[in-house]
């Protein structure tokens, strides 16, 4: 693979990984409530969803999403409803005491499943892989191998993004340790998740 293409791919890809979105917001919130290590470990669910999306995109299923309005809208609506449900749960979450939370209400498997469902419920992610990754593919070289390398790099950078947002969440926990501050943070996060759900509902296949 052309090293020049990789030199352009890595910073552009990392910008996508670091962009604020529902999954990064989950890492932020999970770290605020449950700690850095659990938030990072829960990100495995997101990585699994993205890995499946990369495989599906490589297999050409993304073309189906481009052409099938029914399938795209079904995934989109399901993902938006799940984001609204998460926002409602976060809005109603008790602020708690000043003591740091040591154990999550949901187990690690539940947090990872939450990350997976949020990522999998966004069909735009597959379309991003379709529109973004191919720009760095050299058609004169084996495409599958190049796609595997770019997909692996994307996942590695996603791990960095998960850790970065979890680190920010740990510091937010210190800043919002009082019940009032935690309530403000929970409701602000709920509003952002709900906004992401609205944005998902308004999204179009060709966007």
N, C-alpha and C positions, 0 to 999 in steps of 0.2 A: 504493500500500500504506500502511496505517495506520502512522504513525511510532511510535505507542505500542506497537503489536505488535512492531515492530523493536527498540524499546528493551528489551523483555522477552526477545526472541529472542536477541540477541547475547550477553548474559552466560550465558544458559542453554545456548546452543549451545557457547560457549567452554568451559564446564565439561565438556561431553561430549567436546570435542576434546582437552582436557588430561587426561582421566581415564586412569590407567595401564592399558595394554592391550598386546596382542602387538605391534602396529605401533609404538606409542610406545617399547616396549622395544627393538625392532629399531633405531630411530633412535638410542637411547641407546647400544646396543652397537656399532653401526656407527661412531658418532662416537668411541667409546673406542678402537676398533681402527684406523680409517682416516681420521679427521679430520672436521671440521665440514662442509666443502664437499661431500664425498662422501656423507655421511649425509643432508644436505639434498637433494642431487641425486637420491639413491636414492628419496626420498619421492615423486618423480613417479609411481612405480609405484603407490603407495597412492592418490594423487590420481586416477589414471586409473580404478582399481577403484571408488572412491567415486563418480566421475562417472558410470560405467556403472550403478552401483546407483541413483543418483538418477534417471537416465533410465528404468531399468526400473521403479522405484517409480512414477514419473509415468505410465508406460504401463499400470500396473495389475498388473504381474507379481507384486508382493508378495502380492496376494490368492491367487495360486497357492501360494505358500509357506505361507500360513495354512491352506489347505485340503488340500494334498498332503503327507501325512506322509512318503511315500516320497522325494520330491524334497528336502524339508527335511532328512531324516535322511542322505541321500546326500551332500549338501553339507556337513553338519555333521561326519560321520565323516571325509570327505576332508580337511576343514580341520583337524580334531583330529590326524589322522595326520601331516599336514605339520608341525604345531607340535611333535609328539613327535620327528619326525626332526630338526628344527632344534635342539631341546633336546639331543638325543643328540650332534649335531655340535658344539655349543657346549661340552658337558660334556667331550668328548674333545679340545677344541682345546688345542694346546700353549701354555703360558704365555709362551714366548719369552724374549727378553733384556730388558734395561732400555732398549734403544734404541727410540724410537717407531717405529711402523709407518708406512711411507711409501706403500706400495702394497698394495692388498687382494689376498687370494688369489683372490677372484672379481672380475671386472671390474664397472664401473659398471652395465652392462646386467644382470648377474647379481644385483646388489644390488637394483636396481629391480624385477626380476622377483620376487625374494624378497618385497619389500614388497607387490607386487600379489597374489601368491598367498596371503599371510597375510590380506590384507583380503578378497579374493574368497572365501576358504574359510570365511568366517563369515556364515552366512545371517541371523544376528541383526542385522547391520548394516542389511540391507534393511528388516527389521521395525522397527528404530529410526527409520529415515527415515519409514516408514509411520505410526508412532505419534507421532513428535515434530513433524515439519514441518507436518502438517495442522492442528495446534493453532493455528498462526499464520496460517492462510489465511482470508481473508474471502470466503465463498461468493458475496457480492453483487458481487465484482469478478472479472475474468478469472483463473481458477485457474492456467492454464499459466504466465502471466507472473509471478505471485506465486511459484510453485514454482521458476521459474528464478532469481529474485532470491534466495530463501532458500537454494537449492542453491549458488549462487555464493558467498554469504556463508559458508556452511558450509565450502566448499573454501578460501576465503581464511583463515579461522580455523584450518583444519587445517594450512596452511602455517606459521602462527605456532606451532602446537603442535610441528610437526616441527622447526622451528628451535630452539625452547625445549629440547626433549629432546636435540637434537644438542649444544647449548651445554652442557647438564649433562653429557653424555657426554665432551666435551672436558676438562672439569674433573675428571671421574672418572678419566680417563686419567692426569692428573697425580697424583691421589691414589693410584692403583693402578698406578704405573709399575713396581714390583718384580714379578718373576715370581710370587711367592706371592700378592700382592694381586690380580694379574690372574687367577690361577687361581680365587681366591675369587669374584671378580666374575663370571667366566665361568660358574662352577657355580651361583652364586645366580641369574644370568639364566636358565640352563638350567632350574632348578627353577621359576622363575616362568612360563616358556614352557610347561613341562609342566603346571603348574597351570592355565594358561589353556586348554590342550587338554582337561584333565579337566572344567573348567567348561563348555566347549563341548559335550562329550559329554553332560553332565547337563542341558543347557539344553532347554527346551520351547518349542514354537511360540508358546504364549500368554503366555510370561513377558515 
